[in-house]
């Protein structure tokens, strides 16, 4: 691939991101940077193998303290803090630091804060500097009730405070001055952040938090990769309620739940322990259940499990399921109609996944403790059990990234990465698109890319069909569609695929992992210029790739078949 780099007009190796943007390596002037949208939170696995929210900064408008997202409160006339935006150079060298002047009353406060949802183990941090020639004291508000006094100097400092036990209600975090009559503070502030866990984490700037790309470091087989994938998943909803709190909304049968018993895959002390209760001292099932609100059809149940004293669990959708081995992730005793798999999530955790192709509506989700690899009742002792976290039940033939829930189902909207106005990067009479991505064995349409004029009338695109065939397709207004198929598609793991087209003879070609298929038909010219690059989608409306892209490139010429074989050789 490196020997052909100079010939590419556009190159994407997902590394640099910010809210709304995935940076391209080529061109470097911003023309090829992808516009990214999702309009919801999501999760990813970071380079340390820990599941985290994206973005991890739970505050909105983290550098815009004048925004209405930050409440300004004073206990009397003239005591409301005054914010002046962008008055000084921030720690990152930009003119984005705000000035805040606080005035305290006799018995009240002058404060600025933002409400965030509660949980267990959170860290608040903020950069503060005195806007006078001397040091000043002020308080960091950490949970709406507790404040920590800090000394602000004439140099920028990042102040950090961790709340180990965060109330479940929404509480405010921010800056707070409570002192005698007439006490003031004149400060420069920048870069507020509130994250899960006891680590402040590198600062991540936010506005509305909704459109942050996800760079995921865990491969489909569970191994960690030094090169991340840009996750591009379709919309999914987790129908399992209280996905991390199994003492709530889950019904226990001859079993008990010990809350927050060990560290979860997201690095917080939120994993529960499912314990086999003594009961009546007779052999019994030891399980927890939850009745879902799903529709009939393909539905997938997944949960993170870790060995305690008990090594096996019967994971079920209704009466169907599979025995899973917490020692090594092995799966056995798979019942008819179930497809089962596991992913090593690190630190002894496995994510076990079962899909039921013909599930009925409102199936019961069940997690059964089991002493052996054969499903049998047994006598519990009140202490032995296994650790559980992150339950998810979604409509679809495969599991997507984890979506946390509490009282209600939560929807993660589709990822969409594309760029308009890039006709200069696209060869209008010939070209080649290269992509490296992960594929899975599921019978759903998977989109790889599309180049278009913004409509379906002038478009060239590649997709994998439900029959596991990858198709390169040309749609041209007023003419019959042209296609070329590649049928020997791997059903798992990473693939490198290249798609070439030309208005000359031998216009179409598809090469995957070094081998290919081509067509002798020439490609008629498009009636409008192609001006949009869409990755992981057939055109617009969100991703249907279902996984992630490791790299992608666009060439303004039709590479030779030998070059196509070269760049797709693993």
RODO-2510 file (C-alpha; in nm, 4 decimals, decimal comma):
residues 570
     n   res          X          Y          Z
     1     x     0,0000     0,0000     0,0000
     2     x     0,2793     0,2439     0,0864
     3     x     0,4263     0,2271    -0,2660
     4     x     0,0949     0,3473    -0,4073
     5     x     0,0433     0,6242    -0,1509
     6     x     0,1561     0,9012    -0,3854
     7     x    -0,1098     0,7988    -0,6379
     8     x    -0,3997     0,8252    -0,3915
     9     x    -0,6125     1,1394    -0,3941
    10     x    -0,7613     1,0584    -0,0513
    11     x    -0,6326     0,8451     0,2372
    12     x    -0,7971     0,7639     0,5682
    13     x    -0,6153     0,5869     0,8520
    14     x    -0,8351     0,6587     1,1575
    15     x    -0,6156     0,8261     1,4181
    16     x    -0,7091     1,1911     1,4595
    17     x    -1,0632     1,2897     1,5584
    18     x    -1,2568     1,5679     1,7197
    19     x    -1,6256     1,6344     1,7618
    20     x    -1,7899     1,6120     1,4155
    21     x    -1,4669     1,5260     1,2297
    22     x    -1,2467     1,2305     1,1292
    23     x    -0,9173     1,3623     0,9937
    24     x    -0,7800     1,2300     0,6639
    25     x    -0,4081     1,1738     0,6102
    26     x    -0,4423     1,2938     0,2535
    27     x    -0,5089     1,5634     0,1497
    28     x    -0,3751     1,7548     0,4491
    29     x    -0,5668     2,0771     0,3805
    30     x    -0,8904     1,9475     0,5363
    31     x    -1,0688     1,8825     0,2065
    32     x    -1,0779     1,5068     0,2693
    33     x    -1,1687     1,5164     0,6389
    34     x    -1,4909     1,3233     0,6934
    35     x    -1,7899     1,4922     0,8503
    36     x    -1,9107     1,2634     1,1284
    37     x    -2,2570     1,2457     1,2849
    38     x    -2,4312     1,0116     1,5285
    39     x    -2,6462     1,2380     1,7477
    40     x    -2,6100     1,0118     2,0524
    41     x    -2,3605     0,8757     2,3008
    42     x    -2,1904     0,5427     2,2395
    43     x    -1,9133     0,3220     2,3805
    44     x    -1,5819     0,1969     2,2512
    45     x    -1,2813    -0,0054     2,3754
    46     x    -0,9790     0,2184     2,4300
    47     x    -0,6129     0,1298     2,3781
    48     x    -0,5900    -0,0086     2,7340
    49     x    -0,8734    -0,2541     2,6648
    50     x    -1,1241    -0,0642     2,8801
    51     x    -1,4783     0,0076     2,7652
    52     x    -1,5556     0,3785     2,7879
    53     x    -1,8169     0,6263     2,6788
    54     x    -1,7558     0,8310     2,3664
    55     x    -1,6944     1,1062     2,4370
    56     x    -1,5655     1,0354     2,7860
    57     x    -1,6171     1,3998     2,8847
    58     x    -1,9755     1,4035     3,0134
    59     x    -1,9971     1,7844     3,0192
    60     x    -2,1288     1,9820     2,7249
    61     x    -1,9740     2,3104     2,6050
    62     x    -1,6587     2,2371     2,8020
    63     x    -1,4858     2,5581     2,6902
    64     x    -1,7929     2,7816     2,6569
    65     x    -1,8885     2,8884     3,0095
    66     x    -2,1124     3,1627     2,8731
    67     x    -2,3404     2,8984     2,7200
    68     x    -2,6760     2,8271     2,8813
    69     x    -2,5573     2,4735     2,9604
    70     x    -2,3711     2,6342     3,2528
    71     x    -2,6035     2,7688     3,5244
    72     x    -2,4998     3,1002     3,6801
    73     x    -2,6438     3,1414     4,0277
    74     x    -2,6178     3,4186     4,2881
    75     x    -2,7930     3,4479     4,6223
    76     x    -2,8735     3,8148     4,5769
    77     x    -2,8704     4,1138     4,3435
    78     x    -2,5403     4,1509     4,1654
    79     x    -2,4059     3,8188     4,2904
    80     x    -2,4571     3,6169     3,9724
    81     x    -2,1138     3,5354     3,8238
    82     x    -2,0278     3,7298     3,5094
    83     x    -1,8715     3,5393     3,2169
    84     x    -1,6747     3,7015     2,9354
    85     x    -1,5897     3,4599     2,6538
    86     x    -1,2545     3,4122     2,4797
    87     x    -1,0485     3,6780     2,6562
    88     x    -0,7172     3,4955     2,7107
    89     x    -0,4859     3,2311     2,5716
    90     x    -0,5834     2,8847     2,7000
    91     x    -0,3415     2,6018     2,7909
    92     x    -0,3703     2,4695     2,4341
    93     x    -0,2487     2,8000     2,2853
    94     x    -0,5847     2,9185     2,1497
    95     x    -0,7777     3,2315     2,2461
    96     x    -1,0554     3,0292     2,4120
    97     x    -1,0139     3,0896     2,7865
    98     x    -1,3087     3,2634     2,9530
    99     x    -1,3088     3,5159     3,2374
   100     x    -1,5444     3,4602     3,5306
   101     x    -1,5957     3,7183     3,8051
   102     x    -1,7606     3,5874     4,1243
   103     x    -1,9265     3,7987     4,3972
   104     x    -2,0251     3,6303     4,7245
   105     x    -2,3036     3,7399     4,9612
   106     x    -2,3177     3,7337     5,3396
   107     x    -2,4698     3,3885     5,3630
   108     x    -2,5062     3,2741     5,0077
   109     x    -2,3005     3,1811     4,7054
   110     x    -2,1901     3,2904     4,3638
   111     x    -2,1454     2,9862     4,1450
   112     x    -2,1395     2,8415     3,7955
   113     x    -2,2274     2,4763     3,7457
   114     x    -2,3571     2,2111     3,5088
   115     x    -2,5780     1,9141     3,5996
   116     x    -2,4664     1,5617     3,5159
   117     x    -2,6239     1,2215     3,5757
   118     x    -2,5122     1,0285     3,8816
   119     x    -2,3329     0,6978     3,9255
   120     x    -2,0348     0,5510     4,1082
   121     x    -1,6829     0,6873     4,0809
   122     x    -1,6525     1,0104     3,8843
   123     x    -1,3752     1,2681     3,8411
   124     x    -1,4160     1,6415     3,7755
   125     x    -1,1279     1,8509     3,6417
   126     x    -1,0851     2,2051     3,5159
   127     x    -0,8041     2,4443     3,4178
   128     x    -0,8020     2,7652     3,6265
   129     x    -0,5733     3,0689     3,6479
   130     x    -0,5965     3,3916     3,8488
   131     x    -0,6835     3,6979     3,6408
   132     x    -0,5194     3,9225     3,9017
   133     x    -0,1607     3,9584     4,0159
   134     x    -0,2128     3,7392     4,3242
   135     x    -0,3416     3,3961     4,4217
   136     x    -0,7106     3,3463     4,5000
   137     x    -0,9144     3,0808     4,6783
   138     x    -1,2295     2,9310     4,5340
   139     x    -1,4157     2,6034     4,5593
   140     x    -1,4697     2,3160     4,3189
   141     x    -1,8232     2,1897     4,3432
   142     x    -1,8122     1,8124     4,3006
   143     x    -2,1530     1,6616     4,3731
   144     x    -2,3948     1,9433     4,4342
   145     x    -2,3390     1,9254     4,8077
   146     x    -1,9632     1,9049     4,8670
   147     x    -1,7047     2,1660     4,7717
   148     x    -1,3251     2,1447     4,7820
   149     x    -1,1207     2,4631     4,8324
   150     x    -0,8446     2,5240     4,5770
   151     x    -0,5754     2,7914     4,5579
   152     x    -0,5579     2,9489     4,2136
   153     x    -0,2247     3,1077     4,1150
   154     x    -0,1131     3,3252     3,8270
   155     x    -0,0173     3,0139     3,6291
   156     x    -0,2516     2,7675     3,4619
   157     x    -0,3204     2,4584     3,6748
   158     x    -0,5466     2,1620     3,6147
   159     x    -0,7409     2,0940     3,9335
   160     x    -0,8911     1,7498     3,9830
   161     x    -1,1290     1,6064     4,2414
   162     x    -1,2818     1,2579     4,2500
   163     x    -1,6173     1,1605     4,3970
   164     x    -1,6074     0,7916     4,4931
   165     x    -1,9773     0,7689     4,5776
   166     x    -2,1829     0,9811     4,3402
   167     x    -2,5508     1,0219     4,4196
   168     x    -2,7915     0,8633     4,1714
   169     x    -2,9774     1,1926     4,1296
   170     x    -2,8551     1,4613     3,8904
   171     x    -2,6030     1,6873     4,0631
   172     x    -2,4065     1,9949     3,9617
   173     x    -2,0304     2,0296     3,9156
   174     x    -1,8484     2,3548     3,8707
   175     x    -1,6914     2,6554     4,0442
   176     x    -1,8368     2,7957     4,3633
   177     x    -1,7510     3,0969     4,5820
   178     x    -1,9074     3,1080     4,9303
   179     x    -1,7628     3,3669     5,1646
   180     x    -1,8164     3,6920     5,3509
   181     x    -1,9910     4,0011     5,2166
   182     x    -1,8107     4,1528     4,9196
   183     x    -1,5650     3,8680     4,8620
   184     x    -1,4795     3,8362     4,4939
   185     x    -1,2778     3,6157     4,2653
   186     x    -1,1561     3,7070     3,9185
   187     x    -1,0522     3,3944     3,7274
   188     x    -0,9611     3,2603     3,3864
   189     x    -1,1079     2,9149     3,3204
   190     x    -1,0885     2,6572     3,0422
   191     x    -1,1363     2,2884     2,9701
   192     x    -1,3921     2,1517     3,2169
   193     x    -1,4249     1,7727     3,2183
   194     x    -1,6302     1,5132     3,4079
   195     x    -1,5527     1,1459     3,3478
   196     x    -1,6389     0,8027     3,4829
   197     x    -1,3758     0,6498     3,7107
   198     x    -1,0990     0,7866     3,9303
   199     x    -0,8692     0,9004     3,6479
   200     x    -0,9125     1,2520     3,5053
   201     x    -0,8184     1,1248     3,1544
   202     x    -0,6758     1,3440     2,8774
   203     x    -0,8922     1,6474     2,8174
   204     x    -1,1506     1,6154     2,5379
   205     x    -1,3258     1,9312     2,4175
   206     x    -1,7026     1,9187     2,3690
   207     x    -1,9904     2,1266     2,2459
   208     x    -2,3087     1,9141     2,2323
   209     x    -2,1164     1,5819     2,2778
   210     x    -2,3337     1,4021     2,0229
   211     x    -2,1155     1,3597     1,7155
   212     x    -1,7852     1,2192     1,8359
   213     x    -1,6260     0,9425     1,6235
   214     x    -1,5257     0,6193     1,7959
   215     x    -1,1792     0,4698     1,7545
   216     x    -1,1988     0,1125     1,8845
   217     x    -0,8874    -0,0918     1,9655
   218     x    -1,0381    -0,4377     2,0198
   219     x    -1,0538    -0,6766     1,7257
   220     x    -1,3555    -0,8961     1,6628
   221     x    -1,1720    -1,1917     1,8224
   222     x    -1,1105    -0,9925     2,1400
   223     x    -0,7417    -0,9169     2,0861
   224     x    -0,6158    -0,5613     2,1207
   225     x    -0,4702    -0,3804     1,8217
   226     x    -0,2281    -0,0878     1,8237
   227     x    -0,4139     0,0532     1,5203
   228     x    -0,7757     0,1469     1,5923
   229     x    -1,0848     0,0948     1,3789
   230     x    -1,3324     0,3727     1,3052
   231     x    -1,6557     0,2187     1,4313
   232     x    -1,9483     0,2551     1,1915
   233     x    -2,2513     0,0778     1,3368
   234     x    -2,6205     0,0949     1,2533
   235     x    -2,8815     0,2180     1,4980
   236     x    -2,9506    -0,0281     1,7788
   237     x    -3,1511    -0,0239     2,1019
   238     x    -3,0637    -0,2080     2,4227
   239     x    -3,3946    -0,3453     2,5500
   240     x    -3,2450    -0,4955     2,8671
   241     x    -3,3153    -0,2602     3,1569
   242     x    -3,0656    -0,1902     3,4362
   243     x    -2,7873    -0,3430     3,2303
   244     x    -2,5355    -0,3064     3,5148
   245     x    -2,7667    -0,3228     3,8173
   246     x    -2,8944    -0,6793     3,8352
   247     x    -3,0550    -0,6303     4,1740
   248     x    -3,3053    -0,4036     3,9981
   249     x    -3,5610    -0,5111     3,7351
   250     x    -3,4112    -0,8630     3,7228
   251     x    -3,6033    -1,1385     3,9036
   252     x    -3,3884    -1,3774     4,1071
   253     x    -3,4778    -1,7445     4,1524
   254     x    -3,2834    -1,9203     4,4308
   255     x    -3,0110    -1,6601     4,3765
   256     x    -2,8904    -1,3334     4,5238
   257     x    -2,7039    -1,0336     4,3827
   258     x    -2,4046    -0,8719     4,5494
   259     x    -2,3864    -0,5222     4,4036
   260     x    -2,0599    -0,3620     4,2901
   261     x    -1,8554    -0,6664     4,3834
   262     x    -1,5611    -0,6261     4,1447
   263     x    -1,4136    -0,4092     3,8709
   264     x    -1,6148    -0,4153     3,5489
   265     x    -1,4816    -0,4055     3,1898
   266     x    -1,5246    -0,0267     3,1982
   267     x    -1,2761     0,0049     3,4845
   268     x    -1,5315     0,1003     3,7498
   269     x    -1,6486    -0,0925     4,0574
   270     x    -1,9890    -0,1706     3,9058
   271     x    -1,9830    -0,5439     3,8280
   272     x    -2,2277    -0,7512     4,0349
   273     x    -2,1907    -1,1053     4,1635
   274     x    -2,4651    -1,3592     4,0956
   275     x    -2,4638    -1,6026     4,3885
   276     x    -2,6327    -1,9437     4,4136
   277     x    -2,8572    -1,9249     4,7231
   278     x    -2,9136    -2,2181     4,9586
   279     x    -3,2889    -2,2067     4,9125
   280     x    -3,4624    -2,5111     5,0538
   281     x    -3,1445    -2,7153     5,0461
   282     x    -3,2655    -2,9032     4,7391
   283     x    -3,1308    -2,9050     4,3825
   284     x    -3,2659    -2,5980     4,2021
   285     x    -3,2011    -2,3498     3,9261
   286     x    -3,0048    -2,0435     4,0358
   287     x    -3,0796    -1,7680     3,7913
   288     x    -3,1979    -1,4151     3,7188
   289     x    -3,4632    -1,3320     3,4604
   290     x    -3,5948    -1,0271     3,2815
   291     x    -3,8872    -1,0205     3,0394
   292     x    -3,7918    -0,8194     2,7320
   293     x    -4,0036    -0,5940     2,5118
   294     x    -3,8663    -0,7190     2,1805
   295     x    -4,0428    -0,8022     1,8568
   296     x    -4,0314    -1,1486     1,7021
   297     x    -3,7404    -1,2358     1,4724
   298     x    -3,3618    -1,2144     1,4972
   299     x    -3,2744    -1,1012     1,8487
   300     x    -2,9359    -1,1039     2,0204
   301     x    -2,8601    -1,1304     2,3925
   302     x    -2,5105    -1,0511     2,5190
   303     x    -2,3594    -1,0140     2,8649
   304     x    -2,0119    -0,9799     3,0150
   305     x    -1,9279    -1,2693     3,2521
   306     x    -1,6288    -1,3510     3,4721
   307     x    -1,5502    -1,6603     3,6727
   308     x    -1,5995    -1,6516     4,0474
   309     x    -1,6304    -1,9894     4,2180
   310     x    -1,8685    -2,1151     3,9512
   311     x    -1,7264    -2,1861     3,6055
   312     x    -2,0319    -2,2378     3,3834
   313     x    -2,3460    -2,0443     3,2978
   314     x    -2,6452    -2,1398     3,0866
   315     x    -2,7228    -1,8222     2,8906
   316     x    -3,0770    -1,8264     2,7541
   317     x    -3,3357    -1,6493     2,5455
   318     x    -3,6516    -1,8156     2,6671
   319     x    -3,5802    -2,1882     2,6815
   320     x    -3,3067    -2,1784     2,4166
   321     x    -2,9436    -2,0977     2,4713
   322     x    -2,5940    -2,2326     2,5297
   323     x    -2,3610    -2,3358     2,8109
   324     x    -2,0681    -2,0931     2,8370
   325     x    -1,7348    -2,1675     3,0036
   326     x    -1,6019    -1,8777     3,2111
   327     x    -1,2514    -2,0257     3,2200
   328     x    -1,1782    -1,9930     2,8492
   329     x    -1,4833    -1,8557     2,6675
   330     x    -1,5740    -2,1933     2,5186
   331     x    -1,9366    -2,2609     2,4305
   332     x    -2,1212    -2,5935     2,4265
   333     x    -2,4685    -2,7472     2,4454
   334     x    -2,6033    -2,4986     2,1902
   335     x    -2,9753    -2,5552     2,1410
   336     x    -3,1496    -2,5504     1,8049
   337     x    -3,2065    -2,2048     1,6565
   338     x    -2,9236    -2,0455     1,8539
   339     x    -2,5967    -1,9010     1,7190
   340     x    -2,3436    -1,8439     1,9988
   341     x    -2,0006    -1,6807     2,0247
   342     x    -1,7681    -1,5174     2,2760
   343     x    -1,5160    -1,2335     2,2798
   344     x    -1,2298    -1,2075     2,5272
   345     x    -1,2787    -0,8706     2,7005
   346     x    -0,9624    -0,8896     2,9123
   347     x    -0,8948    -0,9338     3,2850
   348     x    -1,0866    -1,2614     3,2958
   349     x    -1,4002    -1,1135     3,1373
   350     x    -1,5732    -1,2593     2,8314
   351     x    -1,8607    -1,1142     2,6372
   352     x    -2,0905    -1,4047     2,5544
   353     x    -2,3381    -1,3592     2,2700
   354     x    -2,6368    -1,5682     2,1672
   355     x    -2,8679    -1,4932     1,8756
   356     x    -3,2093    -1,6552     1,8368
   357     x    -3,3240    -1,6431     1,4765
   358     x    -3,6897    -1,7161     1,5459
   359     x    -3,7488    -1,5626     1,8845
   360     x    -4,0999    -1,4678     1,9841
   361     x    -4,2005    -1,1246     2,1073
   362     x    -4,1211    -1,0399     2,4706
   363     x    -3,8836    -1,3281     2,5314
   364     x    -3,7435    -1,3893     2,8806
   365     x    -3,3698    -1,3312     2,9222
   366     x    -3,2077    -1,5777     3,1624
   367     x    -2,8660    -1,6132     3,3232
   368     x    -2,8383    -1,9542     3,4940
   369     x    -2,5473    -2,0491     3,7172
   370     x    -2,4280    -2,4018     3,6407
   371     x    -2,1778    -2,6307     3,8114
   372     x    -2,0879    -2,8293     3,4992
   373     x    -2,1014    -2,8065     3,1210
   374     x    -2,4335    -2,9895     3,1363
   375     x    -2,7432    -2,7998     3,2450
   376     x    -2,8583    -2,9460     3,5771
   377     x    -3,0072    -2,8173     3,8991
   378     x    -2,7764    -2,8069     4,2021
   379     x    -2,7699    -2,7072     4,5688
   380     x    -2,6273    -2,3596     4,6293
   381     x    -2,4218    -2,2655     4,9343
   382     x    -2,4978    -1,8926     4,9503
   383     x    -2,1433    -1,7825     4,8586
   384     x    -2,0391    -1,9399     4,5270
   385     x    -2,1219    -1,7520     4,2105
   386     x    -1,9958    -1,5589     3,9062
   387     x    -1,9568    -1,1936     3,8131
   388     x    -2,1903    -1,0249     3,5648
   389     x    -2,2033    -0,6863     3,3907
   390     x    -2,3314    -0,5158     3,0779
   391     x    -2,6405    -0,7073     2,9660
   392     x    -2,7748    -0,6174     2,6227
   393     x    -3,0735    -0,7401     2,4212
   394     x    -3,1134    -0,5982     2,0726
   395     x    -3,3097    -0,6644     1,7578
   396     x    -3,0650    -0,7956     1,5005
   397     x    -2,8562    -1,0950     1,3999
   398     x    -2,5384    -0,9872     1,5807
   399     x    -2,4272    -0,7944     1,8890
   400     x    -2,3155    -0,4337     1,8571
   401     x    -2,1088    -0,2325     2,1029
   402     x    -2,2418    -0,2077     2,4551
   403     x    -2,5241     0,0408     2,5294
   404     x    -2,5709     0,1090     2,9053
   405     x    -2,9277     0,1320     3,0398
   406     x    -3,1087     0,2029     3,3658
   407     x    -3,4853     0,2613     3,3892
   408     x    -3,5605     0,2531     3,0150
   409     x    -3,4325     0,1135     2,6883
   410     x    -3,1575     0,3247     2,5296
   411     x    -3,0960     0,3782     2,1583
   412     x    -2,7557     0,4424     2,0043
   413     x    -2,8123     0,6137     1,6703
   414     x    -2,6276     0,5172     1,3532
   415     x    -2,2759     0,6392     1,2790
   416     x    -2,2372     0,8328     0,9539
   417     x    -1,9020     0,9353     0,8020
   418     x    -1,8988     1,1153     0,4695
   419     x    -1,7798     1,4270     0,2892
   420     x    -1,9510     1,6364     0,0236
   421     x    -1,8005     1,8801    -0,2248
   422     x    -1,5024     1,6604    -0,3073
   423     x    -1,5434     1,6105    -0,6829
   424     x    -1,1767     1,7085    -0,7266
   425     x    -1,0722     1,3965    -0,5309
   426     x    -1,2867     1,1558    -0,7352
   427     x    -1,1903     1,0361    -1,0805
   428     x    -1,5016     1,1051    -1,2871
   429     x    -1,4229     0,8616    -1,5705
   430     x    -1,2219     0,6071    -1,3723
   431     x    -1,1122     0,5342    -1,0198
   432     x    -1,0402     0,2839    -0,7424
   433     x    -1,1667     0,2623    -0,3871
   434     x    -0,9732     0,0591    -0,1278
   435     x    -1,1008    -0,0359     0,2178
   436     x    -0,9802    -0,2537     0,5045
   437     x    -1,2564    -0,3508     0,7428
   438     x    -1,3886    -0,6346     0,9541
   439     x    -1,6598    -0,8716     0,8329
   440     x    -1,8829    -1,1070     1,0254
   441     x    -2,0956    -1,4064     0,9362
   442     x    -2,4416    -1,2570     0,9504
   443     x    -2,7095    -1,2520     0,6856
   444     x    -2,7608    -0,8768     0,6529
   445     x    -2,6653    -0,6212     0,3900
   446     x    -2,3325    -0,4576     0,4728
   447     x    -2,2334    -0,1290     0,3116
   448     x    -1,8677    -0,0612     0,2328
   449     x    -1,8669     0,2713     0,0487
   450     x    -2,0480     0,4921    -0,2000
   451     x    -1,9383     0,7709    -0,4340
   452     x    -2,2296     0,9797    -0,5586
   453     x    -2,3651     1,3168    -0,6599
   454     x    -2,5805     1,3090    -0,3486
   455     x    -2,8562     1,1082    -0,5168
   456     x    -2,9098     0,7457    -0,6123
   457     x    -2,9190     0,8376    -0,9832
   458     x    -2,5437     0,8863    -1,0234
   459     x    -2,3612     0,6541    -0,7906
   460     x    -2,1025     0,3803    -0,7646
   461     x    -2,1099     0,1714    -0,4507
   462     x    -1,9997    -0,1562    -0,2937
   463     x    -2,1952    -0,3723    -0,0541
   464     x    -2,2075    -0,7225     0,0797
   465     x    -2,5423    -0,8860     0,0256
   466     x    -2,7303    -1,1107     0,2664
   467     x    -2,6060    -1,4039     0,0564
   468     x    -2,2435    -1,3181     0,1514
   469     x    -2,1592    -1,1828    -0,1955
   470     x    -1,9738    -0,8517    -0,2303
   471     x    -2,1074    -0,6497    -0,5217
   472     x    -1,9700    -0,3428    -0,6975
   473     x    -2,2639    -0,1576    -0,8496
   474     x    -2,2971     0,1404    -1,0829
   475     x    -2,6284     0,3289    -1,0824
   476     x    -2,6715     0,5724    -1,3702
   477     x    -2,9775     0,7815    -1,4446
   478     x    -3,1756     0,6441    -1,7403
   479     x    -2,9599     0,3329    -1,7837
   480     x    -2,9563    -0,0198    -1,6506
   481     x    -2,7450    -0,0806    -1,3428
   482     x    -2,4125    -0,2552    -1,3915
   483     x    -2,2648    -0,4921    -1,1343
   484     x    -1,9731    -0,7245    -1,0783
   485     x    -1,9802    -0,9808    -0,7970
   486     x    -1,7233    -1,1459    -0,5740
   487     x    -1,8680    -1,4607    -0,4202
   488     x    -1,5801    -1,6132    -0,2206
   489     x    -1,6076    -1,3668     0,0664
   490     x    -1,4541    -1,4519     0,4058
   491     x    -1,7195    -1,4800     0,6746
   492     x    -1,5047    -1,3513     0,9590
   493     x    -1,1954    -1,1465     1,0287
   494     x    -1,0382    -0,8556     0,8478
   495     x    -1,0556    -0,8110     0,4714
   496     x    -0,8791    -0,5788     0,2305
   497     x    -1,0994    -0,4991    -0,0658
   498     x    -1,0407    -0,2867    -0,3758
   499     x    -1,3043    -0,1769    -0,6258
   500     x    -1,2055    -0,0364    -0,9663
   501     x    -1,4063     0,1145    -1,2523
   502     x    -1,3426     0,2866    -1,5838
   503     x    -1,5207     0,4135    -1,8927
   504     x    -1,2703     0,2112    -2,0972
   505     x    -1,2805    -0,1634    -2,1556
   506     x    -1,2372    -0,3912    -1,8518
   507     x    -1,4022    -0,1189    -1,6483
   508     x    -1,5135    -0,3141    -1,3404
   509     x    -1,3077    -0,5173    -1,0943
   510     x    -1,3403    -0,6400    -0,7351
   511     x    -1,0355    -0,7779    -0,5508
   512     x    -1,0447    -0,9143    -0,1963
   513     x    -0,7407    -1,0423    -0,0061
   514     x    -0,5337    -1,0761    -0,3211
   515     x    -0,7813    -1,2436    -0,5584
   516     x    -1,0397    -1,0868    -0,7820
   517     x    -1,3157    -1,0832    -1,0351
   518     x    -1,3577    -0,8375    -1,3212
   519     x    -1,5923    -0,7440    -1,6033
   520     x    -1,5029    -0,6553    -1,9632
   521     x    -1,7852    -0,3997    -1,9809
   522     x    -1,6939    -0,0337    -2,0061
   523     x    -1,8599     0,2088    -1,7664
   524     x    -2,0686     0,4874    -1,9243
   525     x    -1,9894     0,8399    -1,8048
   526     x    -2,2008     0,9755    -1,5227
   527     x    -2,4423     1,2538    -1,6120
   528     x    -2,3421     1,4559    -1,3045
   529     x    -2,0098     1,4813    -1,1273
   530     x    -1,9545     1,2480    -0,8331
   531     x    -1,8938     1,4761    -0,5359
   532     x    -1,9668     1,2792    -0,2175
   533     x    -1,7554     1,0151    -0,0375
   534     x    -1,9562     0,7938     0,1994
   535     x    -1,7780     0,5314     0,4100
   536     x    -1,9638     0,2393     0,5657
   537     x    -2,2936     0,3409     0,4119
   538     x    -2,4549     0,3007     0,0700
   539     x    -2,5128     0,6728     0,0465
   540     x    -2,6728     0,8593     0,3370
   541     x    -2,8861     0,7927     0,6405
   542     x    -2,6404     0,6173     0,8691
   543     x    -2,4032     0,3250     0,8697
   544     x    -2,4891    -0,0316     0,7810
   545     x    -2,1301    -0,1553     0,7897
   546     x    -2,1850    -0,3016     1,1348
   547     x    -1,8209    -0,2892     1,2405
   548     x    -1,5188    -0,0695     1,1757
   549     x    -1,2792     0,0608     0,9116
   550     x    -0,9031     0,0284     0,9641
   551     x    -0,8045     0,2205     0,6526
   552     x    -0,9506     0,3452     0,3248
   553     x    -0,8152     0,5171     0,0142
   554     x    -0,9404     0,6642    -0,3097
   555     x    -0,7436     0,6715    -0,6353
   556     x    -0,8456     0,8930    -0,9299
   557     x    -0,7425     0,6194    -1,1756
   558     x    -0,8387     0,2582    -1,2324
   559     x    -0,5504     0,0590    -1,0880
   560     x    -0,4353    -0,2408    -1,2859
   561     x    -0,5461    -0,5847    -1,1756
   562     x    -0,1907    -0,6531    -1,0590
   563     x    -0,2012    -0,3405    -0,8410
   564     x    -0,5430    -0,4400    -0,7059
   565     x    -0,4023    -0,7772    -0,6059
   566     x    -0,1027    -0,6056    -0,4455
   567     x    -0,2901    -0,3640    -0,2218
   568     x    -0,5394    -0,6297    -0,1075
   569     x    -0,2821    -0,8925    -0,0121
   570     x    -0,2848    -0,9497     0,3645
***
